[in-house]
Amino acid sequence: MSVHVVGHSNPDTDSVCGAIAYAHYLKATGTDAVACAQIAAADLNPESKLVLDRFGLATPQELTDVDGKDVALVDFSDIGQAPANITKANVVAIVDHHKIGDLTTNGPIFFYAKPVGCTCTVLFEMYKNNNVDLPKDIAGGMVAAILSDTVNFKSPTCTDEDKAAVKELLGIAGVASQDDLFMDMLKAKSSVDGVPIKDLIFRDYKDFDMNGKKVGIGQIELATLDQVADIRADLLKGVESVKSDGRHSVLFMLTDVVKEGTDLIVVSDEPAIIEQAFGGKIADNVMWVDGMMSRKKQAVPPLQKAFGC
């Protein structure tokens, strides 16, 4: 039986390329595996589509239900971000760079996680430590994922290990300019023209359990906030709609990569908790959080503390 390698729901480039990289690693080390994603190829975000096309990588197989399957998880370990029936699957491995989630297993598994900026950095270490040949196309996807997750090294999640991995992967992939690759990805990632509001909100979105309260956090990275000036009202309505589906709060991060901060759209049952978390004031459902670039490191931990997690 093949191991189905899959990343989290609403997959970003790290989840997509991480699944591809780990599936190849497993096959190269004697385990049949297939790269998967929780959405169809047509629904991948624009950045991931660009990366797959640029490096000639095959789109992962769509996988939404894992009942009875052997599964390896990349870039997450939370039940809420998993395919349907994850508790009925045989989870055999997890490779990640986030905090340990709430998923449990019936027996010991392979678990490899490190506090770095990207799962593909962890996977690159696995390739190197075990002398597994890394194809040029997969190296390209991996370096793109690291640049995306670390915002070209601007994110506070970025480590020296991420930077060292990028340096080596650029050479393996034959990429001449790190900055040119990142800017091409940013243009794709930040494109909003003609995109339905719901698709923008769920382009990079995750739900979290904050002390029994469901809190959703979405994010889009922009070259300038002017890109969303004409759709601000529609974005707020969209966030309100997502919040109405049984959530205590929904936050939508409009992250300005150049200014290195986030305009945070907030819809919450208790906005004072959000203000407490980030030390600011919400005006017309928005607050500017200077320096906020990372959901994982700068949004989730303060919220967990404010919610008493």
DRENSEVEX-839301 format. One line per field, with one value per residue (C-alpha): residue number from 1; residue in one letter; x, y, z. Coordinates in pm, whole numbers, plus 32768, in hexadecimal, padded with zeros to 4 digits. Example, Ala and Ser with C-alpha at 12.3 -4.5 7.8 and 13.67 -1.06 7.14 Angstrom:
BEGIN
pos 1:2
code a:s
X 84CE:8557
Y 7E3E:7F96
Z 830C:82CA
This chain:
BEGIN
pos 1:2:3:4:5:6:7:8:9:10:11:12:13:14:15:16:17:18:19:20:21:22:23:24:25:26:27:28:29:30:31:32:33:34:35:36:37:38:39:40:41:42:43:44:45:46:47:48:49:50:51:52:53:54:55:56:57:58:59:60:61:62:63:64:65:66:67:68:69:70:71:72:73:74:75:76:77:78:79:80:81:82:83:84:85:86:87:88:89:90:91:92:93:94:95:96:97:98:99:100:101:102:103:104:105:106:107:108:109:110:111:112:113:114:115:116:117:118:119:120:121:122:123:124:125:126:127:128:129:130:131:132:133:134:135:136:137:138:139:140:141:142:143:144:145:146:147:148:149:150:151:152:153:154:155:156:157:158:159:160:161:162:163:164:165:166:167:168:169:170:171:172:173:174:175:176:177:178:179:180:181:182:183:184:185:186:187:188:189:190:191:192:193:194:195:196:197:198:199:200:201:202:203:204:205:206:207:208:209:210:211:212:213:214:215:216:217:218:219:220:221:222:223:224:225:226:227:228:229:230:231:232:233:234:235:236:237:238:239:240:241:242:243:244:245:246:247:248:249:250:251:252:253:254:255:256:257:258:259:260:261:262:263:264:265:266:267:268:269:270:271:272:273:274:275:276:277:278:279:280:281:282:283:284:285:286:287:288:289:290:291:292:293:294:295:296:297:298:299:300:301:302:303:304:305:306:307:308:309
code m:s:v:h:v:v:g:h:s:n:p:d:t:d:s:v:c:g:a:i:a:y:a:h:y:l:k:a:t:g:t:d:a:v:a:c:a:q:i:a:a:a:d:l:n:p:e:s:k:l:v:l:d:r:f:g:l:a:t:p:q:e:l:t:d:v:d:g:k:d:v:a:l:v:d:f:s:d:i:g:q:a:p:a:n:i:t:k:a:n:v:v:a:i:v:d:h:h:k:i:g:d:l:t:t:n:g:p:i:f:f:y:a:k:p:v:g:c:t:c:t:v:l:f:e:m:y:k:n:n:n:v:d:l:p:k:d:i:a:g:g:m:v:a:a:i:l:s:d:t:v:n:f:k:s:p:t:c:t:d:e:d:k:a:a:v:k:e:l:l:g:i:a:g:v:a:s:q:d:d:l:f:m:d:m:l:k:a:k:s:s:v:d:g:v:p:i:k:d:l:i:f:r:d:y:k:d:f:d:m:n:g:k:k:v:g:i:g:q:i:e:l:a:t:l:d:q:v:a:d:i:r:a:d:l:l:k:g:v:e:s:v:k:s:d:g:r:h:s:v:l:f:m:l:t:d:v:v:k:e:g:t:d:l:i:v:v:s:d:e:p:a:i:i:e:q:a:f:g:g:k:i:a:d:n:v:m:w:v:d:g:m:m:s:r:k:k:q:a:v:p:p:l:q:k:a:f:g:c
X 8000:8086:80C1:7FF4:80C1:7FE5:7FFF:7F00:7DB1:7DBF:7F21:8034:816D:8221:8109:80FD:8273:82AF:81C2:8277:83CE:8373:82C3:83FE:84D6:8403:8410:8588:85B0:84D8:8370:826A:81CB:80F3:80EB:7F90:7ED9:7D87:7D07:7CF4:7E09:7D31:7CFC:7E69:7ECE:7F70:80C9:80CA:8052:816D:8271:81F9:81F6:8348:83FB:8331:82A2:816F:8040:7FFE:7ED6:7D97:7D50:7C30:7BE3:7CEB:7C11:7CDB:7E0B:7F77:7FC1:80F0:80B2:8189:8173:806A:7FFB:7EA4:7D64:7CAE:7D99:7D90:7CC8:7B7E:7B93:7CF8:7CAB:7C59:7DA0:7EED:7FD2:8134:8200:81F9:82F6:82B2:8330:8204:81A9:812E:7FB9:7EA3:7EC0:7F16:7F7B:7F4B:80BA:8210:824A:835D:8348:843E:83FD:84E1:84A8:8508:8451:83D9:8394:8464:8593:8557:852D:8670:8728:8691:8707:8868:8887:881E:88D8:8799:87BF:86F5:8675:8695:851F:84CD:85EA:8547:83FA:84A2:8565:842B:8370:847C:8483:8308:82EE:8409:8397:84F0:8593:84C4:83E6:8449:841E:8550:8686:87ED:8790:868E:878E:8892:8794:8731:889C:88D2:8780:87A9:88DF:883B:8708:87D3:8724:87FB:8748:86A0:85FF:8575:84D7:843C:83B1:8313:8273:8200:815A:809B:8049:7FD1:7EFE:7D99:7D06:7BD0:7BFB:7AB9:7AC4:7A8E:7BB5:7C93:7C31:7C6D:7DA9:7E7B:7D8F:7D8F:7CA0:7D26:7C92:7CCE:7C63:7B26:7AE0:7B09:7BE5:7C31:7D62:7D96:7EB2:7F15:8068:806C:8171:8099:7F4E:7ED7:7E9A:7D65:7CF0:7BC2:7B4C:7B6F:79F8:79C8:7AE1:7A3D:78F0:79A3:7A4E:78FE:7868:797F:7959:77E2:7827:7855:7999:79E5:7AD3:7B62:7C9B:7D13:7E7B:7EC7:8040:810C:8257:8305:828F:82B9:8170:8008:7EB9:7DE4:7C72:7BBF:7A61:7A37:793D:7A3B:7B13:7BB3:7C69:7CFD:7D65:7E07:7EC3:7F64:7F6A:7EA2:7D49:7C57:7BB0:7AA7:7B0C:7C79:7DBC:7F1F:8022:817D:827D:817D:81E4:81A6:805C:8110:81FE:815F:7FE7:7F9D:8074:7FF0:7E8D:7EC1:7F40:7E1F:7D21:7DC2:7E39
Y 8000:8157:8260:8396:84CB:85F9:8758:8827:88A8:89E6:897D:8A7D:8A47:899C:889C:885D:8847:879E:8686:8661:8663:856A:847D:8475:8442:831A:827A:82B1:8202:80D5:8135:8163:82B9:83B6:852F:85B6:86F8:8734:87F9:87CD:8849:8966:89E5:8A03:8B66:8C39:8C2B:8AAF:8A94:8B79:8AAE:895F:89EA:8A95:895B:8860:87AD:86D0:8743:8670:8581:8605:855A:85C1:847E:839A:828C:8149:81DF:81ED:835F:843C:85A4:86CD:8830:87E5:86F9:8786:86BE:87F8:8826:86BA:8604:8563:8428:8466:83A5:8275:828B:81EA:8314:8295:83D6:854C:864D:87AD:88FB:8965:891D:87BB:87A7:86D2:85A4:845F:8308:81A6:8151:81ED:82A2:835D:84C4:85CF:8739:8863:89D1:8A5E:8B37:8A2A:88B6:88A1:890B:87DB:86FD:8781:871E:85C0:85A5:860F:853D:8403:8448:8440:84D2:8611:8651:87AE:87E3:8782:885D:897D:8941:8926:8A6B:8B1D:8A99:8B14:8C6E:8C7C:8C0B:8CF0:8E16:8E1E:8E11:8F35:8E5D:8E32:8CBC:8CBB:8C10:8BE7:8A84:8B0B:8BF9:8AE5:89FE:8B0B:8B48:89D8:89A1:8ACC:8A23:88CD:8965:8A44:8B82:8CB3:8DB7:8D7C:8ED6:8EAF:8D61:8DF3:8F24:8E46:8D7C:8EB4:8F3E:8DF9:8DDA:8F41:8F4A:8FA9:9021:8F5A:8E66:8E1B:8EA3:8D4C:8CC2:8DDE:8D9E:8C27:8C45:8C19:8BD7:8B00:8AC5:8AA8:8A31:8B49:8AC1:8A2B:8B4E:8B29:8C3C:8C5C:8D11:8D57:8E11:8EA4:8F40:907D:915A:9280:92A8:9377:922C:91F1:935A:9328:91E5:9239:9241:90F7:9055:90BF:902C:8EEC:8ED3:8F10:8DF5:8D04:8D6C:8D27:8BB7:8B5E:8C1A:8CF6:8DD0:8DF0:8EBA:8F08:8F7A:906F:905B:916C:90C5:9210:92CC:918E:919E:9129:91D3:90E5:90C6:904D:8FC4:8F37:8EF1:8F8A:908A:90F3:8FA4:8FEC:9146:90B1:8FB4:90B8:91E8:92C6:9352:92D9:93EE:9394:9224:926B:9293:92C5:91E0:925E:914F:9036:8F53:8DF3:8D53:8C34:8D01:8E59:8E1E:8CCB:8CDA:8E2D:8DBA:8C76:8D3B:8E31:8D16:8C69:8B37
Z 8000:7FA2:80A9:8058:80AD:80ED:8178:8234:81B3:80E0:8084:8054:7F86:80A7:80CD:7F57:7F17:8065:8000:7EB4:7F59:806B:7F7C:7EA4:7FDA:804A:7EF0:7EE0:8030:7FDC:8032:7F23:7F4D:7E96:7EC4:7F15:7F5F:7FFF:7ED3:7D5C:7C7C:7BFA:7D5E:7DC2:7E1A:7D08:7DA5:7DBA:7C52:7BE1:7CA0:7C19:7AB7:7AD4:7B4A:7A82:7BB0:7B95:7C5A:7D91:7D85:7E25:7F73:8054:8112:81A8:8245:824C:819D:8205:822B:8263:82CA:826C:82F3:83FF:8513:856B:8538:84CC:83A5:8337:822B:828B:8361:83CF:8510:8439:8378:83CA:83FF:83C8:83CA:840F:8395:840E:848D:8562:86CB:8707:86C6:8756:8672:8722:86A2:8721:8707:86D4:858B:84D8:8557:84E7:8543:8575:85D3:8482:8388:8298:8286:814A:8218:82F5:81C4:812B:8269:824C:80E2:8143:827D:81C5:807F:7FB0:7E54:7E2B:7CC7:7C38:7C11:7D78:7DF7:7D3E:7DE7:7F3A:7F1B:7EA8:7FD8:80C7:8029:803E:81AA:821E:8141:80A1:81FC:8288:8364:84D3:849C:83B9:8444:83D7:8371:827C:81E7:81C6:8122:8027:7FC9:7F77:7ED4:7DEB:7D5D:7D3D:7C96:7BB0:7C24:7BD7:7CAC:7DFB:7DF6:7C95:7CF0:7E2B:7D75:7C6A:7D82:7E3B:7D03:7CDC:7E4F:7E73:7D38:7D96:7C4C:7BF3:7D14:7DD7:7F3A:7FD3:7F0E:7F8C:80F6:80DC:8007:8142:8264:839E:84C0:8622:876C:8866:89B9:8926:883B:86C3:8636:84C4:843C:82CB:8224:80D8:809B:7FCD:7F2D:7F9B:8051:7F28:7E78:7F51:7F76:7E93:7F36:80A9:80E6:8030:80F6:823D:81CC:816C:82BF:8369:829E:8301:846D:8467:8424:8593:85D8:8703:863D:84E0:8499:833B:8317:81FF:8215:816D:8118:80CB:8204:82D3:838E:837F:8360:842B:83D9:8512:8549:86A7:87BB:88AA:87F2:893B:8941:87EB:885A:8990:88BE:87DD:88BE:87D6:8790:8688:85BF:84BD:84DD:8487:854A:84CA:856B:8521:84D8:84BC:839E:8421:8484:852F:8605:8628:8614:86AF:87EF:8869:8823:88E1:8A0B:89FB:89E3:8B0C:8A4F
